[in-house]
Amino acid sequence: RSPERFDHRVLAQDFGFNHANALGEIGFKDGDLYVCRELYLFEKDTAEIIALAEKAGFDKRLPMHCDSAEPDRIKMWATAGWRARGVKKEPGCVKAQIDYLKQRTIYIHPSCPNTAKEAGAWKWKKDRVTGKYTDEPVEVFDDAMAMLRYSIEDVRNPHSAPTAFQIKM
């Protein structure tokens, strides 16, 4: 978790209320990703989450990549002094983000059990006709995975070739 060991760090957030709101601090070193800490909360409003993030010691000076579908929530974070901004969503971006992540080793700190649990439960959709798995993720129990996808938006190369996820805990 030592900031000096990383090339750079970001915060990323997938907003939720009934499903999880996932906030993570991600470090980057030599192309690999390190999930350093998480806040994984249910049924909290944005003001409550901001207070909890401050209490937990998240660094508001870091850039925060957020789900752009929630501009009012992004504005609340920015008004509270965080460097929050929405991630641009273009056609094919989920696949491009996943392809980027597949080429990296992702280390998950033991203090991030929800991210580890989601990573272990990551599932792919199955084509009903052929019975083969597709490159599309099943969109359930994926809040920390969305947070992780948002974290790489300013560093990913959309033309990278897919490989398998490598996750270490």
Salt bridges, closest charged atoms under 4 A:
ASP7 OD1 - LYS29 NZ 3.58
GLU25 OE2 - ARG9 NH1 2.98
GLU25 OE1 - ARG37 NE 3.23
GLU54 OE2 - LYS60 NZ 3.15
ASP59 OD2 - ARG9 NH2 3.72
ASP59 OD1 - ARG61 NE 2.90
ASP67 OD1 - LYS89 NZ 2.57
GLU90 OE2 - ARG156 NH2 2.95
ASP99 OD2 - LYS95 NZ 2.88
ASP135 OD2 - LYS95 NZ 3.56
ASP135 OD1 - LYS102 NZ 3.71
GLU136 OE1 - LYS125 NZ 3.60
ASP143 OD1 - HIS19 ND1 2.63
GLU153 OE2 - ARG156 NE 2.44
ASP154 OD2 - HIS65 NE2 3.65
